Amino acid sequence: MTGGVVNIGYGELVGASLLMLVAGIVSWRLRLGQTRRIAVSTVRAFVQLLAMGLLLVYLFRYQTWWLVGLVLVGMCIAATQIATGRTKNVMGGLWADTFASITVSSLVISFIVVEGVIHADPWYNAMQLVPITGMMLGNTLSASAVATDRLLSSMDSRASEIYTMVALGATPREAAFPSIKAAVGAGMTPTLAQLSAAGIVQIPGMMSGQILAGADPIIAAKYQIVVLLMVSAATTLSIVVMCFLAYKKRFAAEGYFLDPALRDDIGSRGSGR
């Protein structure tokens, strides 16, 4: 036992990895071509999570505001890289837009929760700020990638309509707004589904973790409510910021909708280029 938590031995941890044989066997039998990816992803999860654990041990012991800030910036950069990697259409300037959307939304909501709800002391307390920001980034990067793909595909499918609207005097924002609306709605759907399922279909991760650590279930439920609400706020803010930055990439500076041949798309993940 470690602070009320059952300490899992490294032997048991390696044994638990055998659970991934389920995915590996399915991939092999169905010839999905995912066997190597499953193995690499499993090893990466081991290495990355254990490395994060070692980093947090050091950070909790020797924390300073600049060291905590440096870790948060590194997490934001990594989250941005993962989010853009999940986006099918990569455009010039998309990385910067993604970084701005997920960093601003995650850090703003995290500081509000840490200061206004948890009342961390000091305000940069790594034990509260780093895990909360990590949860925000994990959710905002997925939501931003989904919303960006939905926005661009919607605008491309409405190309003729947008050409016409712009020719009749509509601004780029007015022409793109139906696509922005659809993208924001699509990005919010998973978070709203999670809110609806919490406590009935599933016991969410943070609540489960605290209960396994011996916390009072009511206290764990309160923390989980805060987590779900802050995730909802952060993902919504990230999606909105991302959509209102990304739609401009489909328009020239003069305001007309760009033909595919004139765009600065770096390439499509699905096209193999």
C-alpha positions in Angstrom: 0.0 0.0 0.0 1.2 3.5 -0.9 -0.9 6.3 0.6 -4.0 4.1 0.5 -3.2 2.9 -3.0 -2.3 -0.7 -3.8 1.2 -0.6 -5.3 1.3 -2.6 -8.6 4.5 -4.5 -9.0 6.5 -4.3 -12.2 5.9 -8.0 -12.8 2.1 -7.5 -12.5 2.5 -4.5 -14.8 4.2 -6.6 -17.5 1.6 -9.3 -17.0 -1.2 -6.7 -17.6 0.4 -5.9 -20.9 -0.7 -9.3 -22.1 -4.2 -7.9 -22.3 -3.0 -6.2 -25.5 -2.8 -9.7 -27.1 -6.5 -9.4 -27.6 -6.0 -6.5 -30.0 -2.9 -8.2 -31.5 -4.7 -11.5 -32.2 -7.7 -9.7 -33.8 -5.3 -7.7 -36.0 -3.4 -10.8 -37.1 -6.5 -13.0 -37.7 -8.3 -10.3 -39.7 -5.1 -9.1 -41.5 -5.7 -5.5 -40.4 -2.0 -4.7 -40.6 -2.1 -3.1 -37.2 0.0 -5.7 -35.3 3.2 -3.6 -35.3 1.4 -0.4 -34.5 -0.3 -2.1 -31.5 3.1 -3.3 -30.2 4.7 0.1 -30.7 1.8 2.0 -29.1 1.9 -0.3 -26.0 5.6 0.2 -25.5 5.2 3.9 -26.0 2.5 4.0 -23.3 4.7 2.2 -20.9 7.7 4.4 -21.5 5.8 7.7 -21.6 3.7 7.1 -18.5 6.6 5.9 -16.4 8.7 8.8 -17.6 5.9 11.2 -16.7 5.7 9.6 -13.2 9.4 10.1 -12.7 9.1 13.7 -13.9 6.2 14.4 -11.6 8.1 13.0 -8.6 10.9 15.5 -9.2 8.5 18.3 -10.0 6.4 17.8 -6.9 9.6 17.9 -4.8 11.4 20.8 -6.3 8.6 22.8 -8.0 9.1 26.4 -9.0 6.8 28.5 -11.1 9.1 28.6 -14.0 9.7 24.8 -13.9 6.0 24.1 -13.8 5.5 26.6 -16.6 8.2 24.9 -18.7 6.5 21.5 -18.3 3.1 23.0 -19.3 4.6 24.6 -22.4 6.1 21.2 -23.4 2.8 19.5 -22.9 1.1 22.1 -25.1 3.6 21.7 -27.9 3.2 17.9 -27.7 -0.6 18.2 -27.7 -0.4 20.5 -30.8 1.8 18.1 -32.7 -0.6 15.2 -31.9 -3.7 17.2 -32.9 -2.3 18.3 -36.2 -1.2 14.7 -36.9 -4.8 13.6 -36.5 -6.0 16.3 -39.0 -6.5 15.0 -42.5 -5.9 18.3 -44.3 -2.7 20.1 -43.2 -2.5 23.7 -44.2 0.1 26.4 -43.8 -0.5 28.1 -40.4 -2.6 25.3 -39.0 0.0 24.3 -36.4 0.0 27.9 -35.0 -3.8 28.0 -34.9 -4.0 24.7 -33.2 -1.4 25.7 -30.6 -3.3 28.9 -29.9 -6.7 27.2 -29.5 -5.7 24.3 -27.3 -3.2 26.2 -25.2 -5.4 29.2 -24.5 -8.5 27.2 -23.7 -6.7 24.6 -21.6 -4.6 27.0 -19.5 -7.4 29.5 -19.0 -9.9 26.8 -17.7 -7.1 25.1 -15.7 -6.2 28.3 -13.8 -9.8 29.1 -13.2 -10.4 25.6 -11.6 -7.1 25.6 -9.7 -7.6 29.1 -8.3 -11.4 29.3 -8.0 -12.4 25.7 -7.1 -9.5 23.8 -5.7 -7.7 26.9 -4.1 -4.2 25.5 -4.7 -1.4 27.0 -2.6 0.8 28.2 -4.2 -1.1 29.0 -7.4 1.4 27.0 -9.5 1.2 23.9 -7.3 2.2 21.1 -9.7 0.2 18.4 -7.9 -3.0 20.2 -9.0 -2.1 22.3 -12.0 -0.2 19.7 -14.1 -2.7 16.8 -13.9 -5.7 19.2 -14.5 -4.0 20.8 -17.5 -3.1 17.4 -18.9 -6.7 16.4 -18.8 -7.7 19.6 -20.6 -5.1 19.1 -23.3 -6.0 15.5 -23.9 -9.6 16.4 -24.5 -9.1 19.7 -26.4 -6.6 18.2 -28.9 -9.1 15.5 -29.9 -12.0 17.9 -30.1 -9.9 20.4 -32.2 -8.9 17.8 -34.7 -12.5 16.6 -35.1 -13.8 20.1 -35.5 -11.1 21.2 -38.0 -11.7 18.2 -40.2 -15.5 18.7 -40.1 -15.0 22.5 -40.8 -12.8 22.0 -43.9 -14.8 19.1 -45.3 -18.0 21.0 -44.9 -16.6 24.1 -46.6 -15.2 22.0 -49.5 -18.6 20.3 -50.0 -20.3 23.8 -50.0 -17.7 25.3 -52.4 -20.3 26.3 -55.0 -22.5 27.8 -52.4 -19.6 29.7 -50.9 -18.5 31.0 -54.3 -22.0 32.3 -54.9 -22.4 33.9 -51.5 -19.1 35.7 -51.8 -19.9 36.9 -55.3 -23.2 38.3 -54.0 -21.3 40.3 -51.4 -21.1 38.0 -48.3 -18.1 38.3 -46.2 -15.9 35.2 -45.7 -17.2 34.8 -42.2 -20.8 34.9 -43.4 -20.1 32.4 -46.1 -18.3 30.0 -43.8 -20.7 30.4 -40.8 -22.9 27.3 -41.7 -19.7 25.2 -41.8 -18.4 26.7 -38.5 -21.8 26.0 -36.9 -21.7 22.3 -38.0 -18.1 21.9 -36.9 -18.6 23.3 -33.4 -21.6 21.0 -33.0 -19.7 18.0 -34.1 -16.8 18.8 -31.8 -19.1 19.2 -28.8 -21.0 16.0 -29.3 -18.5 13.6 -27.6 -18.2 15.8 -24.5 -22.0 16.0 -24.2 -22.3 12.3 -24.6 -19.8 11.8 -21.8 -21.7 14.1 -19.5 -24.9 12.2 -20.2 -23.3 8.8 -19.5 -21.4 9.8 -16.3 -22.7 8.0 -13.3 -25.1 5.7 -15.2 -23.2 4.0 -17.9 -19.7 4.6 -16.5 -17.8 5.7 -13.5 -15.3 8.2 -15.1 -11.6 7.9 -14.7 -10.9 10.4 -12.0 -13.7 9.2 -9.8 -12.6 5.6 -10.3 -9.0 6.5 -9.5 -9.9 8.3 -6.3 -12.2 5.4 -5.1 -9.4 2.9 -5.8 -7.1 5.2 -3.7 -9.6 5.0 -0.8 -11.3 8.4 -1.1 -14.8 8.9 0.0 -17.1 8.2 -3.0 -19.0 11.5 -2.5 -15.8 13.5 -2.5 -14.7 11.6 -5.6 -18.0 12.3 -7.3 -17.6 16.1 -6.6 -14.2 16.1 -8.1 -15.4 14.2 -11.2 -18.3 16.7 -11.6 -15.7 19.6 -11.7 -13.5 17.6 -14.2 -16.4 17.0 -16.5 -17.6 20.6 -16.4 -14.1 22.0 -17.0 -13.5 19.6 -19.9 -16.7 20.7 -21.5 -15.8 24.4 -21.1 -12.3 23.9 -22.4 -13.2 21.8 -25.4 -16.0 24.2 -26.4 -13.7 27.2 -26.1 -11.0 25.4 -28.1 -13.3 24.3 -30.8 -14.7 27.8 -31.3 -11.3 29.5 -31.3 -10.0 26.8 -33.8 -12.9 27.2 -36.2 -12.8 30.9 -36.3 -9.1 30.8 -37.0 -9.1 27.9 -39.5 -11.9 29.0 -41.8 -9.8 32.0 -43.0 -7.3 29.6 -44.5 -9.9 28.8 -47.2 -10.1 32.4 -48.3 -7.6 34.8 -50.0 -6.7 38.0 -48.3 -9.0 39.8 -50.8 -11.9 37.7 -49.5 -12.6 35.3 -52.3 -12.9 31.5 -51.7 -9.8 29.7 -52.9 -9.8 27.1 -55.6 -8.0 23.9 -54.4 -5.2 24.6 -56.9 -4.5 27.9 -55.1 -4.5 26.7 -51.6 -1.4 26.1 -49.5 -2.4 22.7 -48.3 0.7 20.7 -47.4 -1.1 17.5 -48.2 -3.9 15.1 -47.2 -3.2 12.3 -44.8 -5.6 10.1 -46.7 -4.1 10.8 -50.2 -0.8 9.3 -49.4 1.1 12.4 -50.7 
